[in-house]
Amino acid sequence: MSSNPLPLAEAGGLLTLDLSALAANYQELARRVAPAACAAVVKGDGYGIGLAAAATTLWHAGARSFFVALLSEARRLRDLLPDAEIFVLNGLFPGTEATYQDHGLRPVLGSTDEIANWRDFCDRIGQALPAAIHVDTGMNRLGLTPAEAVNVAEGRHELGFPLALLMSHLACADEPDHPLNARQLEDFRAIAALFPDVRASLSNSAGALGDPAYHFDLVRPGIAVYGGRPRADVAPLRPVVRLELRIARIRHVHEGETVG
Ligand SMILES: *Cc1c(COP(=O)(O)O)cnc(C)c1O
């Protein structure tokens, strides 16, 4: 917390970040999901609290694997954390391959085209650089179909680069009783079994706070680390963001009067 905040009377409002709570939340989640490892998602400018504050705090709290959405975020993150493992969720746009190489970043490949582009790039530079593969088990957003993932598993010997991670994303883990959760778990388990030597990751915050069957090797919490409440049946961790606003005025009006 800042030691010298602007007096509330001089500001429109006061937003206070409690970075010690952020660190404590990360460590609490890491403890709850062990023996799975706990990554940290810092996309969207660290869920709005600022990438630098979030990333350096989480690194010092013990996080070593980080997820961002965009390559531009990944480059900023690399400058902050020279030794972190950094995954870029939005996939590999053509022409950006060398940026991944230059900054030691890992693309999350979500289509057969992206896999082919990464393989071609690795061939061209004569280096097999690790990447993650995303399989869609029901989110219907990014990722290979399960059938495409089976093909990748069968063609592993000619993949041309090592797999740093096999991942999927839960579509409705905030609704623990939704039948899609169990179906995604079952489908992801079957796919992960085809990649026994590769780390597997399925859970966001909501998944990380629930049944350990969903934890696999690495969980990817975001909102819970920042103090948000991803599911109604589990108490939130410590609040990280606190907003104070002065009430400017209270007025009483009669029914039918105008307000502007
Ligand atoms: C945003 C995101 C997460 C983190 O989700 P939270 O619900 O904030 O925990 C995990 N995995 C992927 C692929 C994401 O896009």
The ligand as an SDF file (V2000), in Angstrom:
LIG
                    3D

 15 15  0  0  0  0  0  0  0  0999 V2000
   -8.5440  -15.7780  -18.3230 C   0  0  0  0  0  0  0  0  0  0  0  0
   -8.1200  -17.1850  -18.3800 C   0  0  0  0  0  0  0  0  0  0  0  0
   -7.8320  -17.8960  -17.2050 C   0  0  0  0  0  0  0  0  0  0  0  0
   -8.0690  -17.3160  -15.8210 C   0  0  0  0  0  0  0  0  0  0  0  0
   -9.4570  -17.2540  -15.6140 O   0  0  0  0  0  0  0  0  0  0  0  0
  -10.0680  -16.7550  -14.1970 P   0  0  0  0  0  0  0  0  0  0  0  0
  -11.5080  -17.1160  -14.3120 O   0  0  0  0  0  0  0  0  0  0  0  0
   -9.8330  -15.2900  -14.1200 O   0  0  0  0  0  0  0  0  0  0  0  0
   -9.3630  -17.5030  -13.1350 O   0  0  0  0  0  0  0  0  0  0  0  0
   -7.3560  -19.1890  -17.3290 C   0  0  0  0  0  0  0  0  0  0  0  0
   -7.1850  -19.7600  -18.5480 N   0  0  0  0  0  0  0  0  0  0  0  0
   -7.4710  -19.1130  -19.7020 C   0  0  0  0  0  0  0  0  0  0  0  0
   -7.2790  -19.8020  -20.9950 C   0  0  0  0  0  0  0  0  0  0  0  0
   -7.9540  -17.8130  -19.6560 C   0  0  0  0  0  0  0  0  0  0  0  0
   -8.2520  -17.1820  -20.8050 O   0  0  0  0  0  0  0  0  0  0  0  0
  1  2  1  0
  2  3  1  0
  2 14  2  0
  3  4  1  0
  3 10  2  0
  4  5  1  0
  5  6  1  0
  6  7  2  0
  6  8  1  0
  6  9  1  0
 10 11  1  0
 11 12  2  0
 12 13  1  0
 12 14  1  0
 14 15  1  0
M  END
$$$$
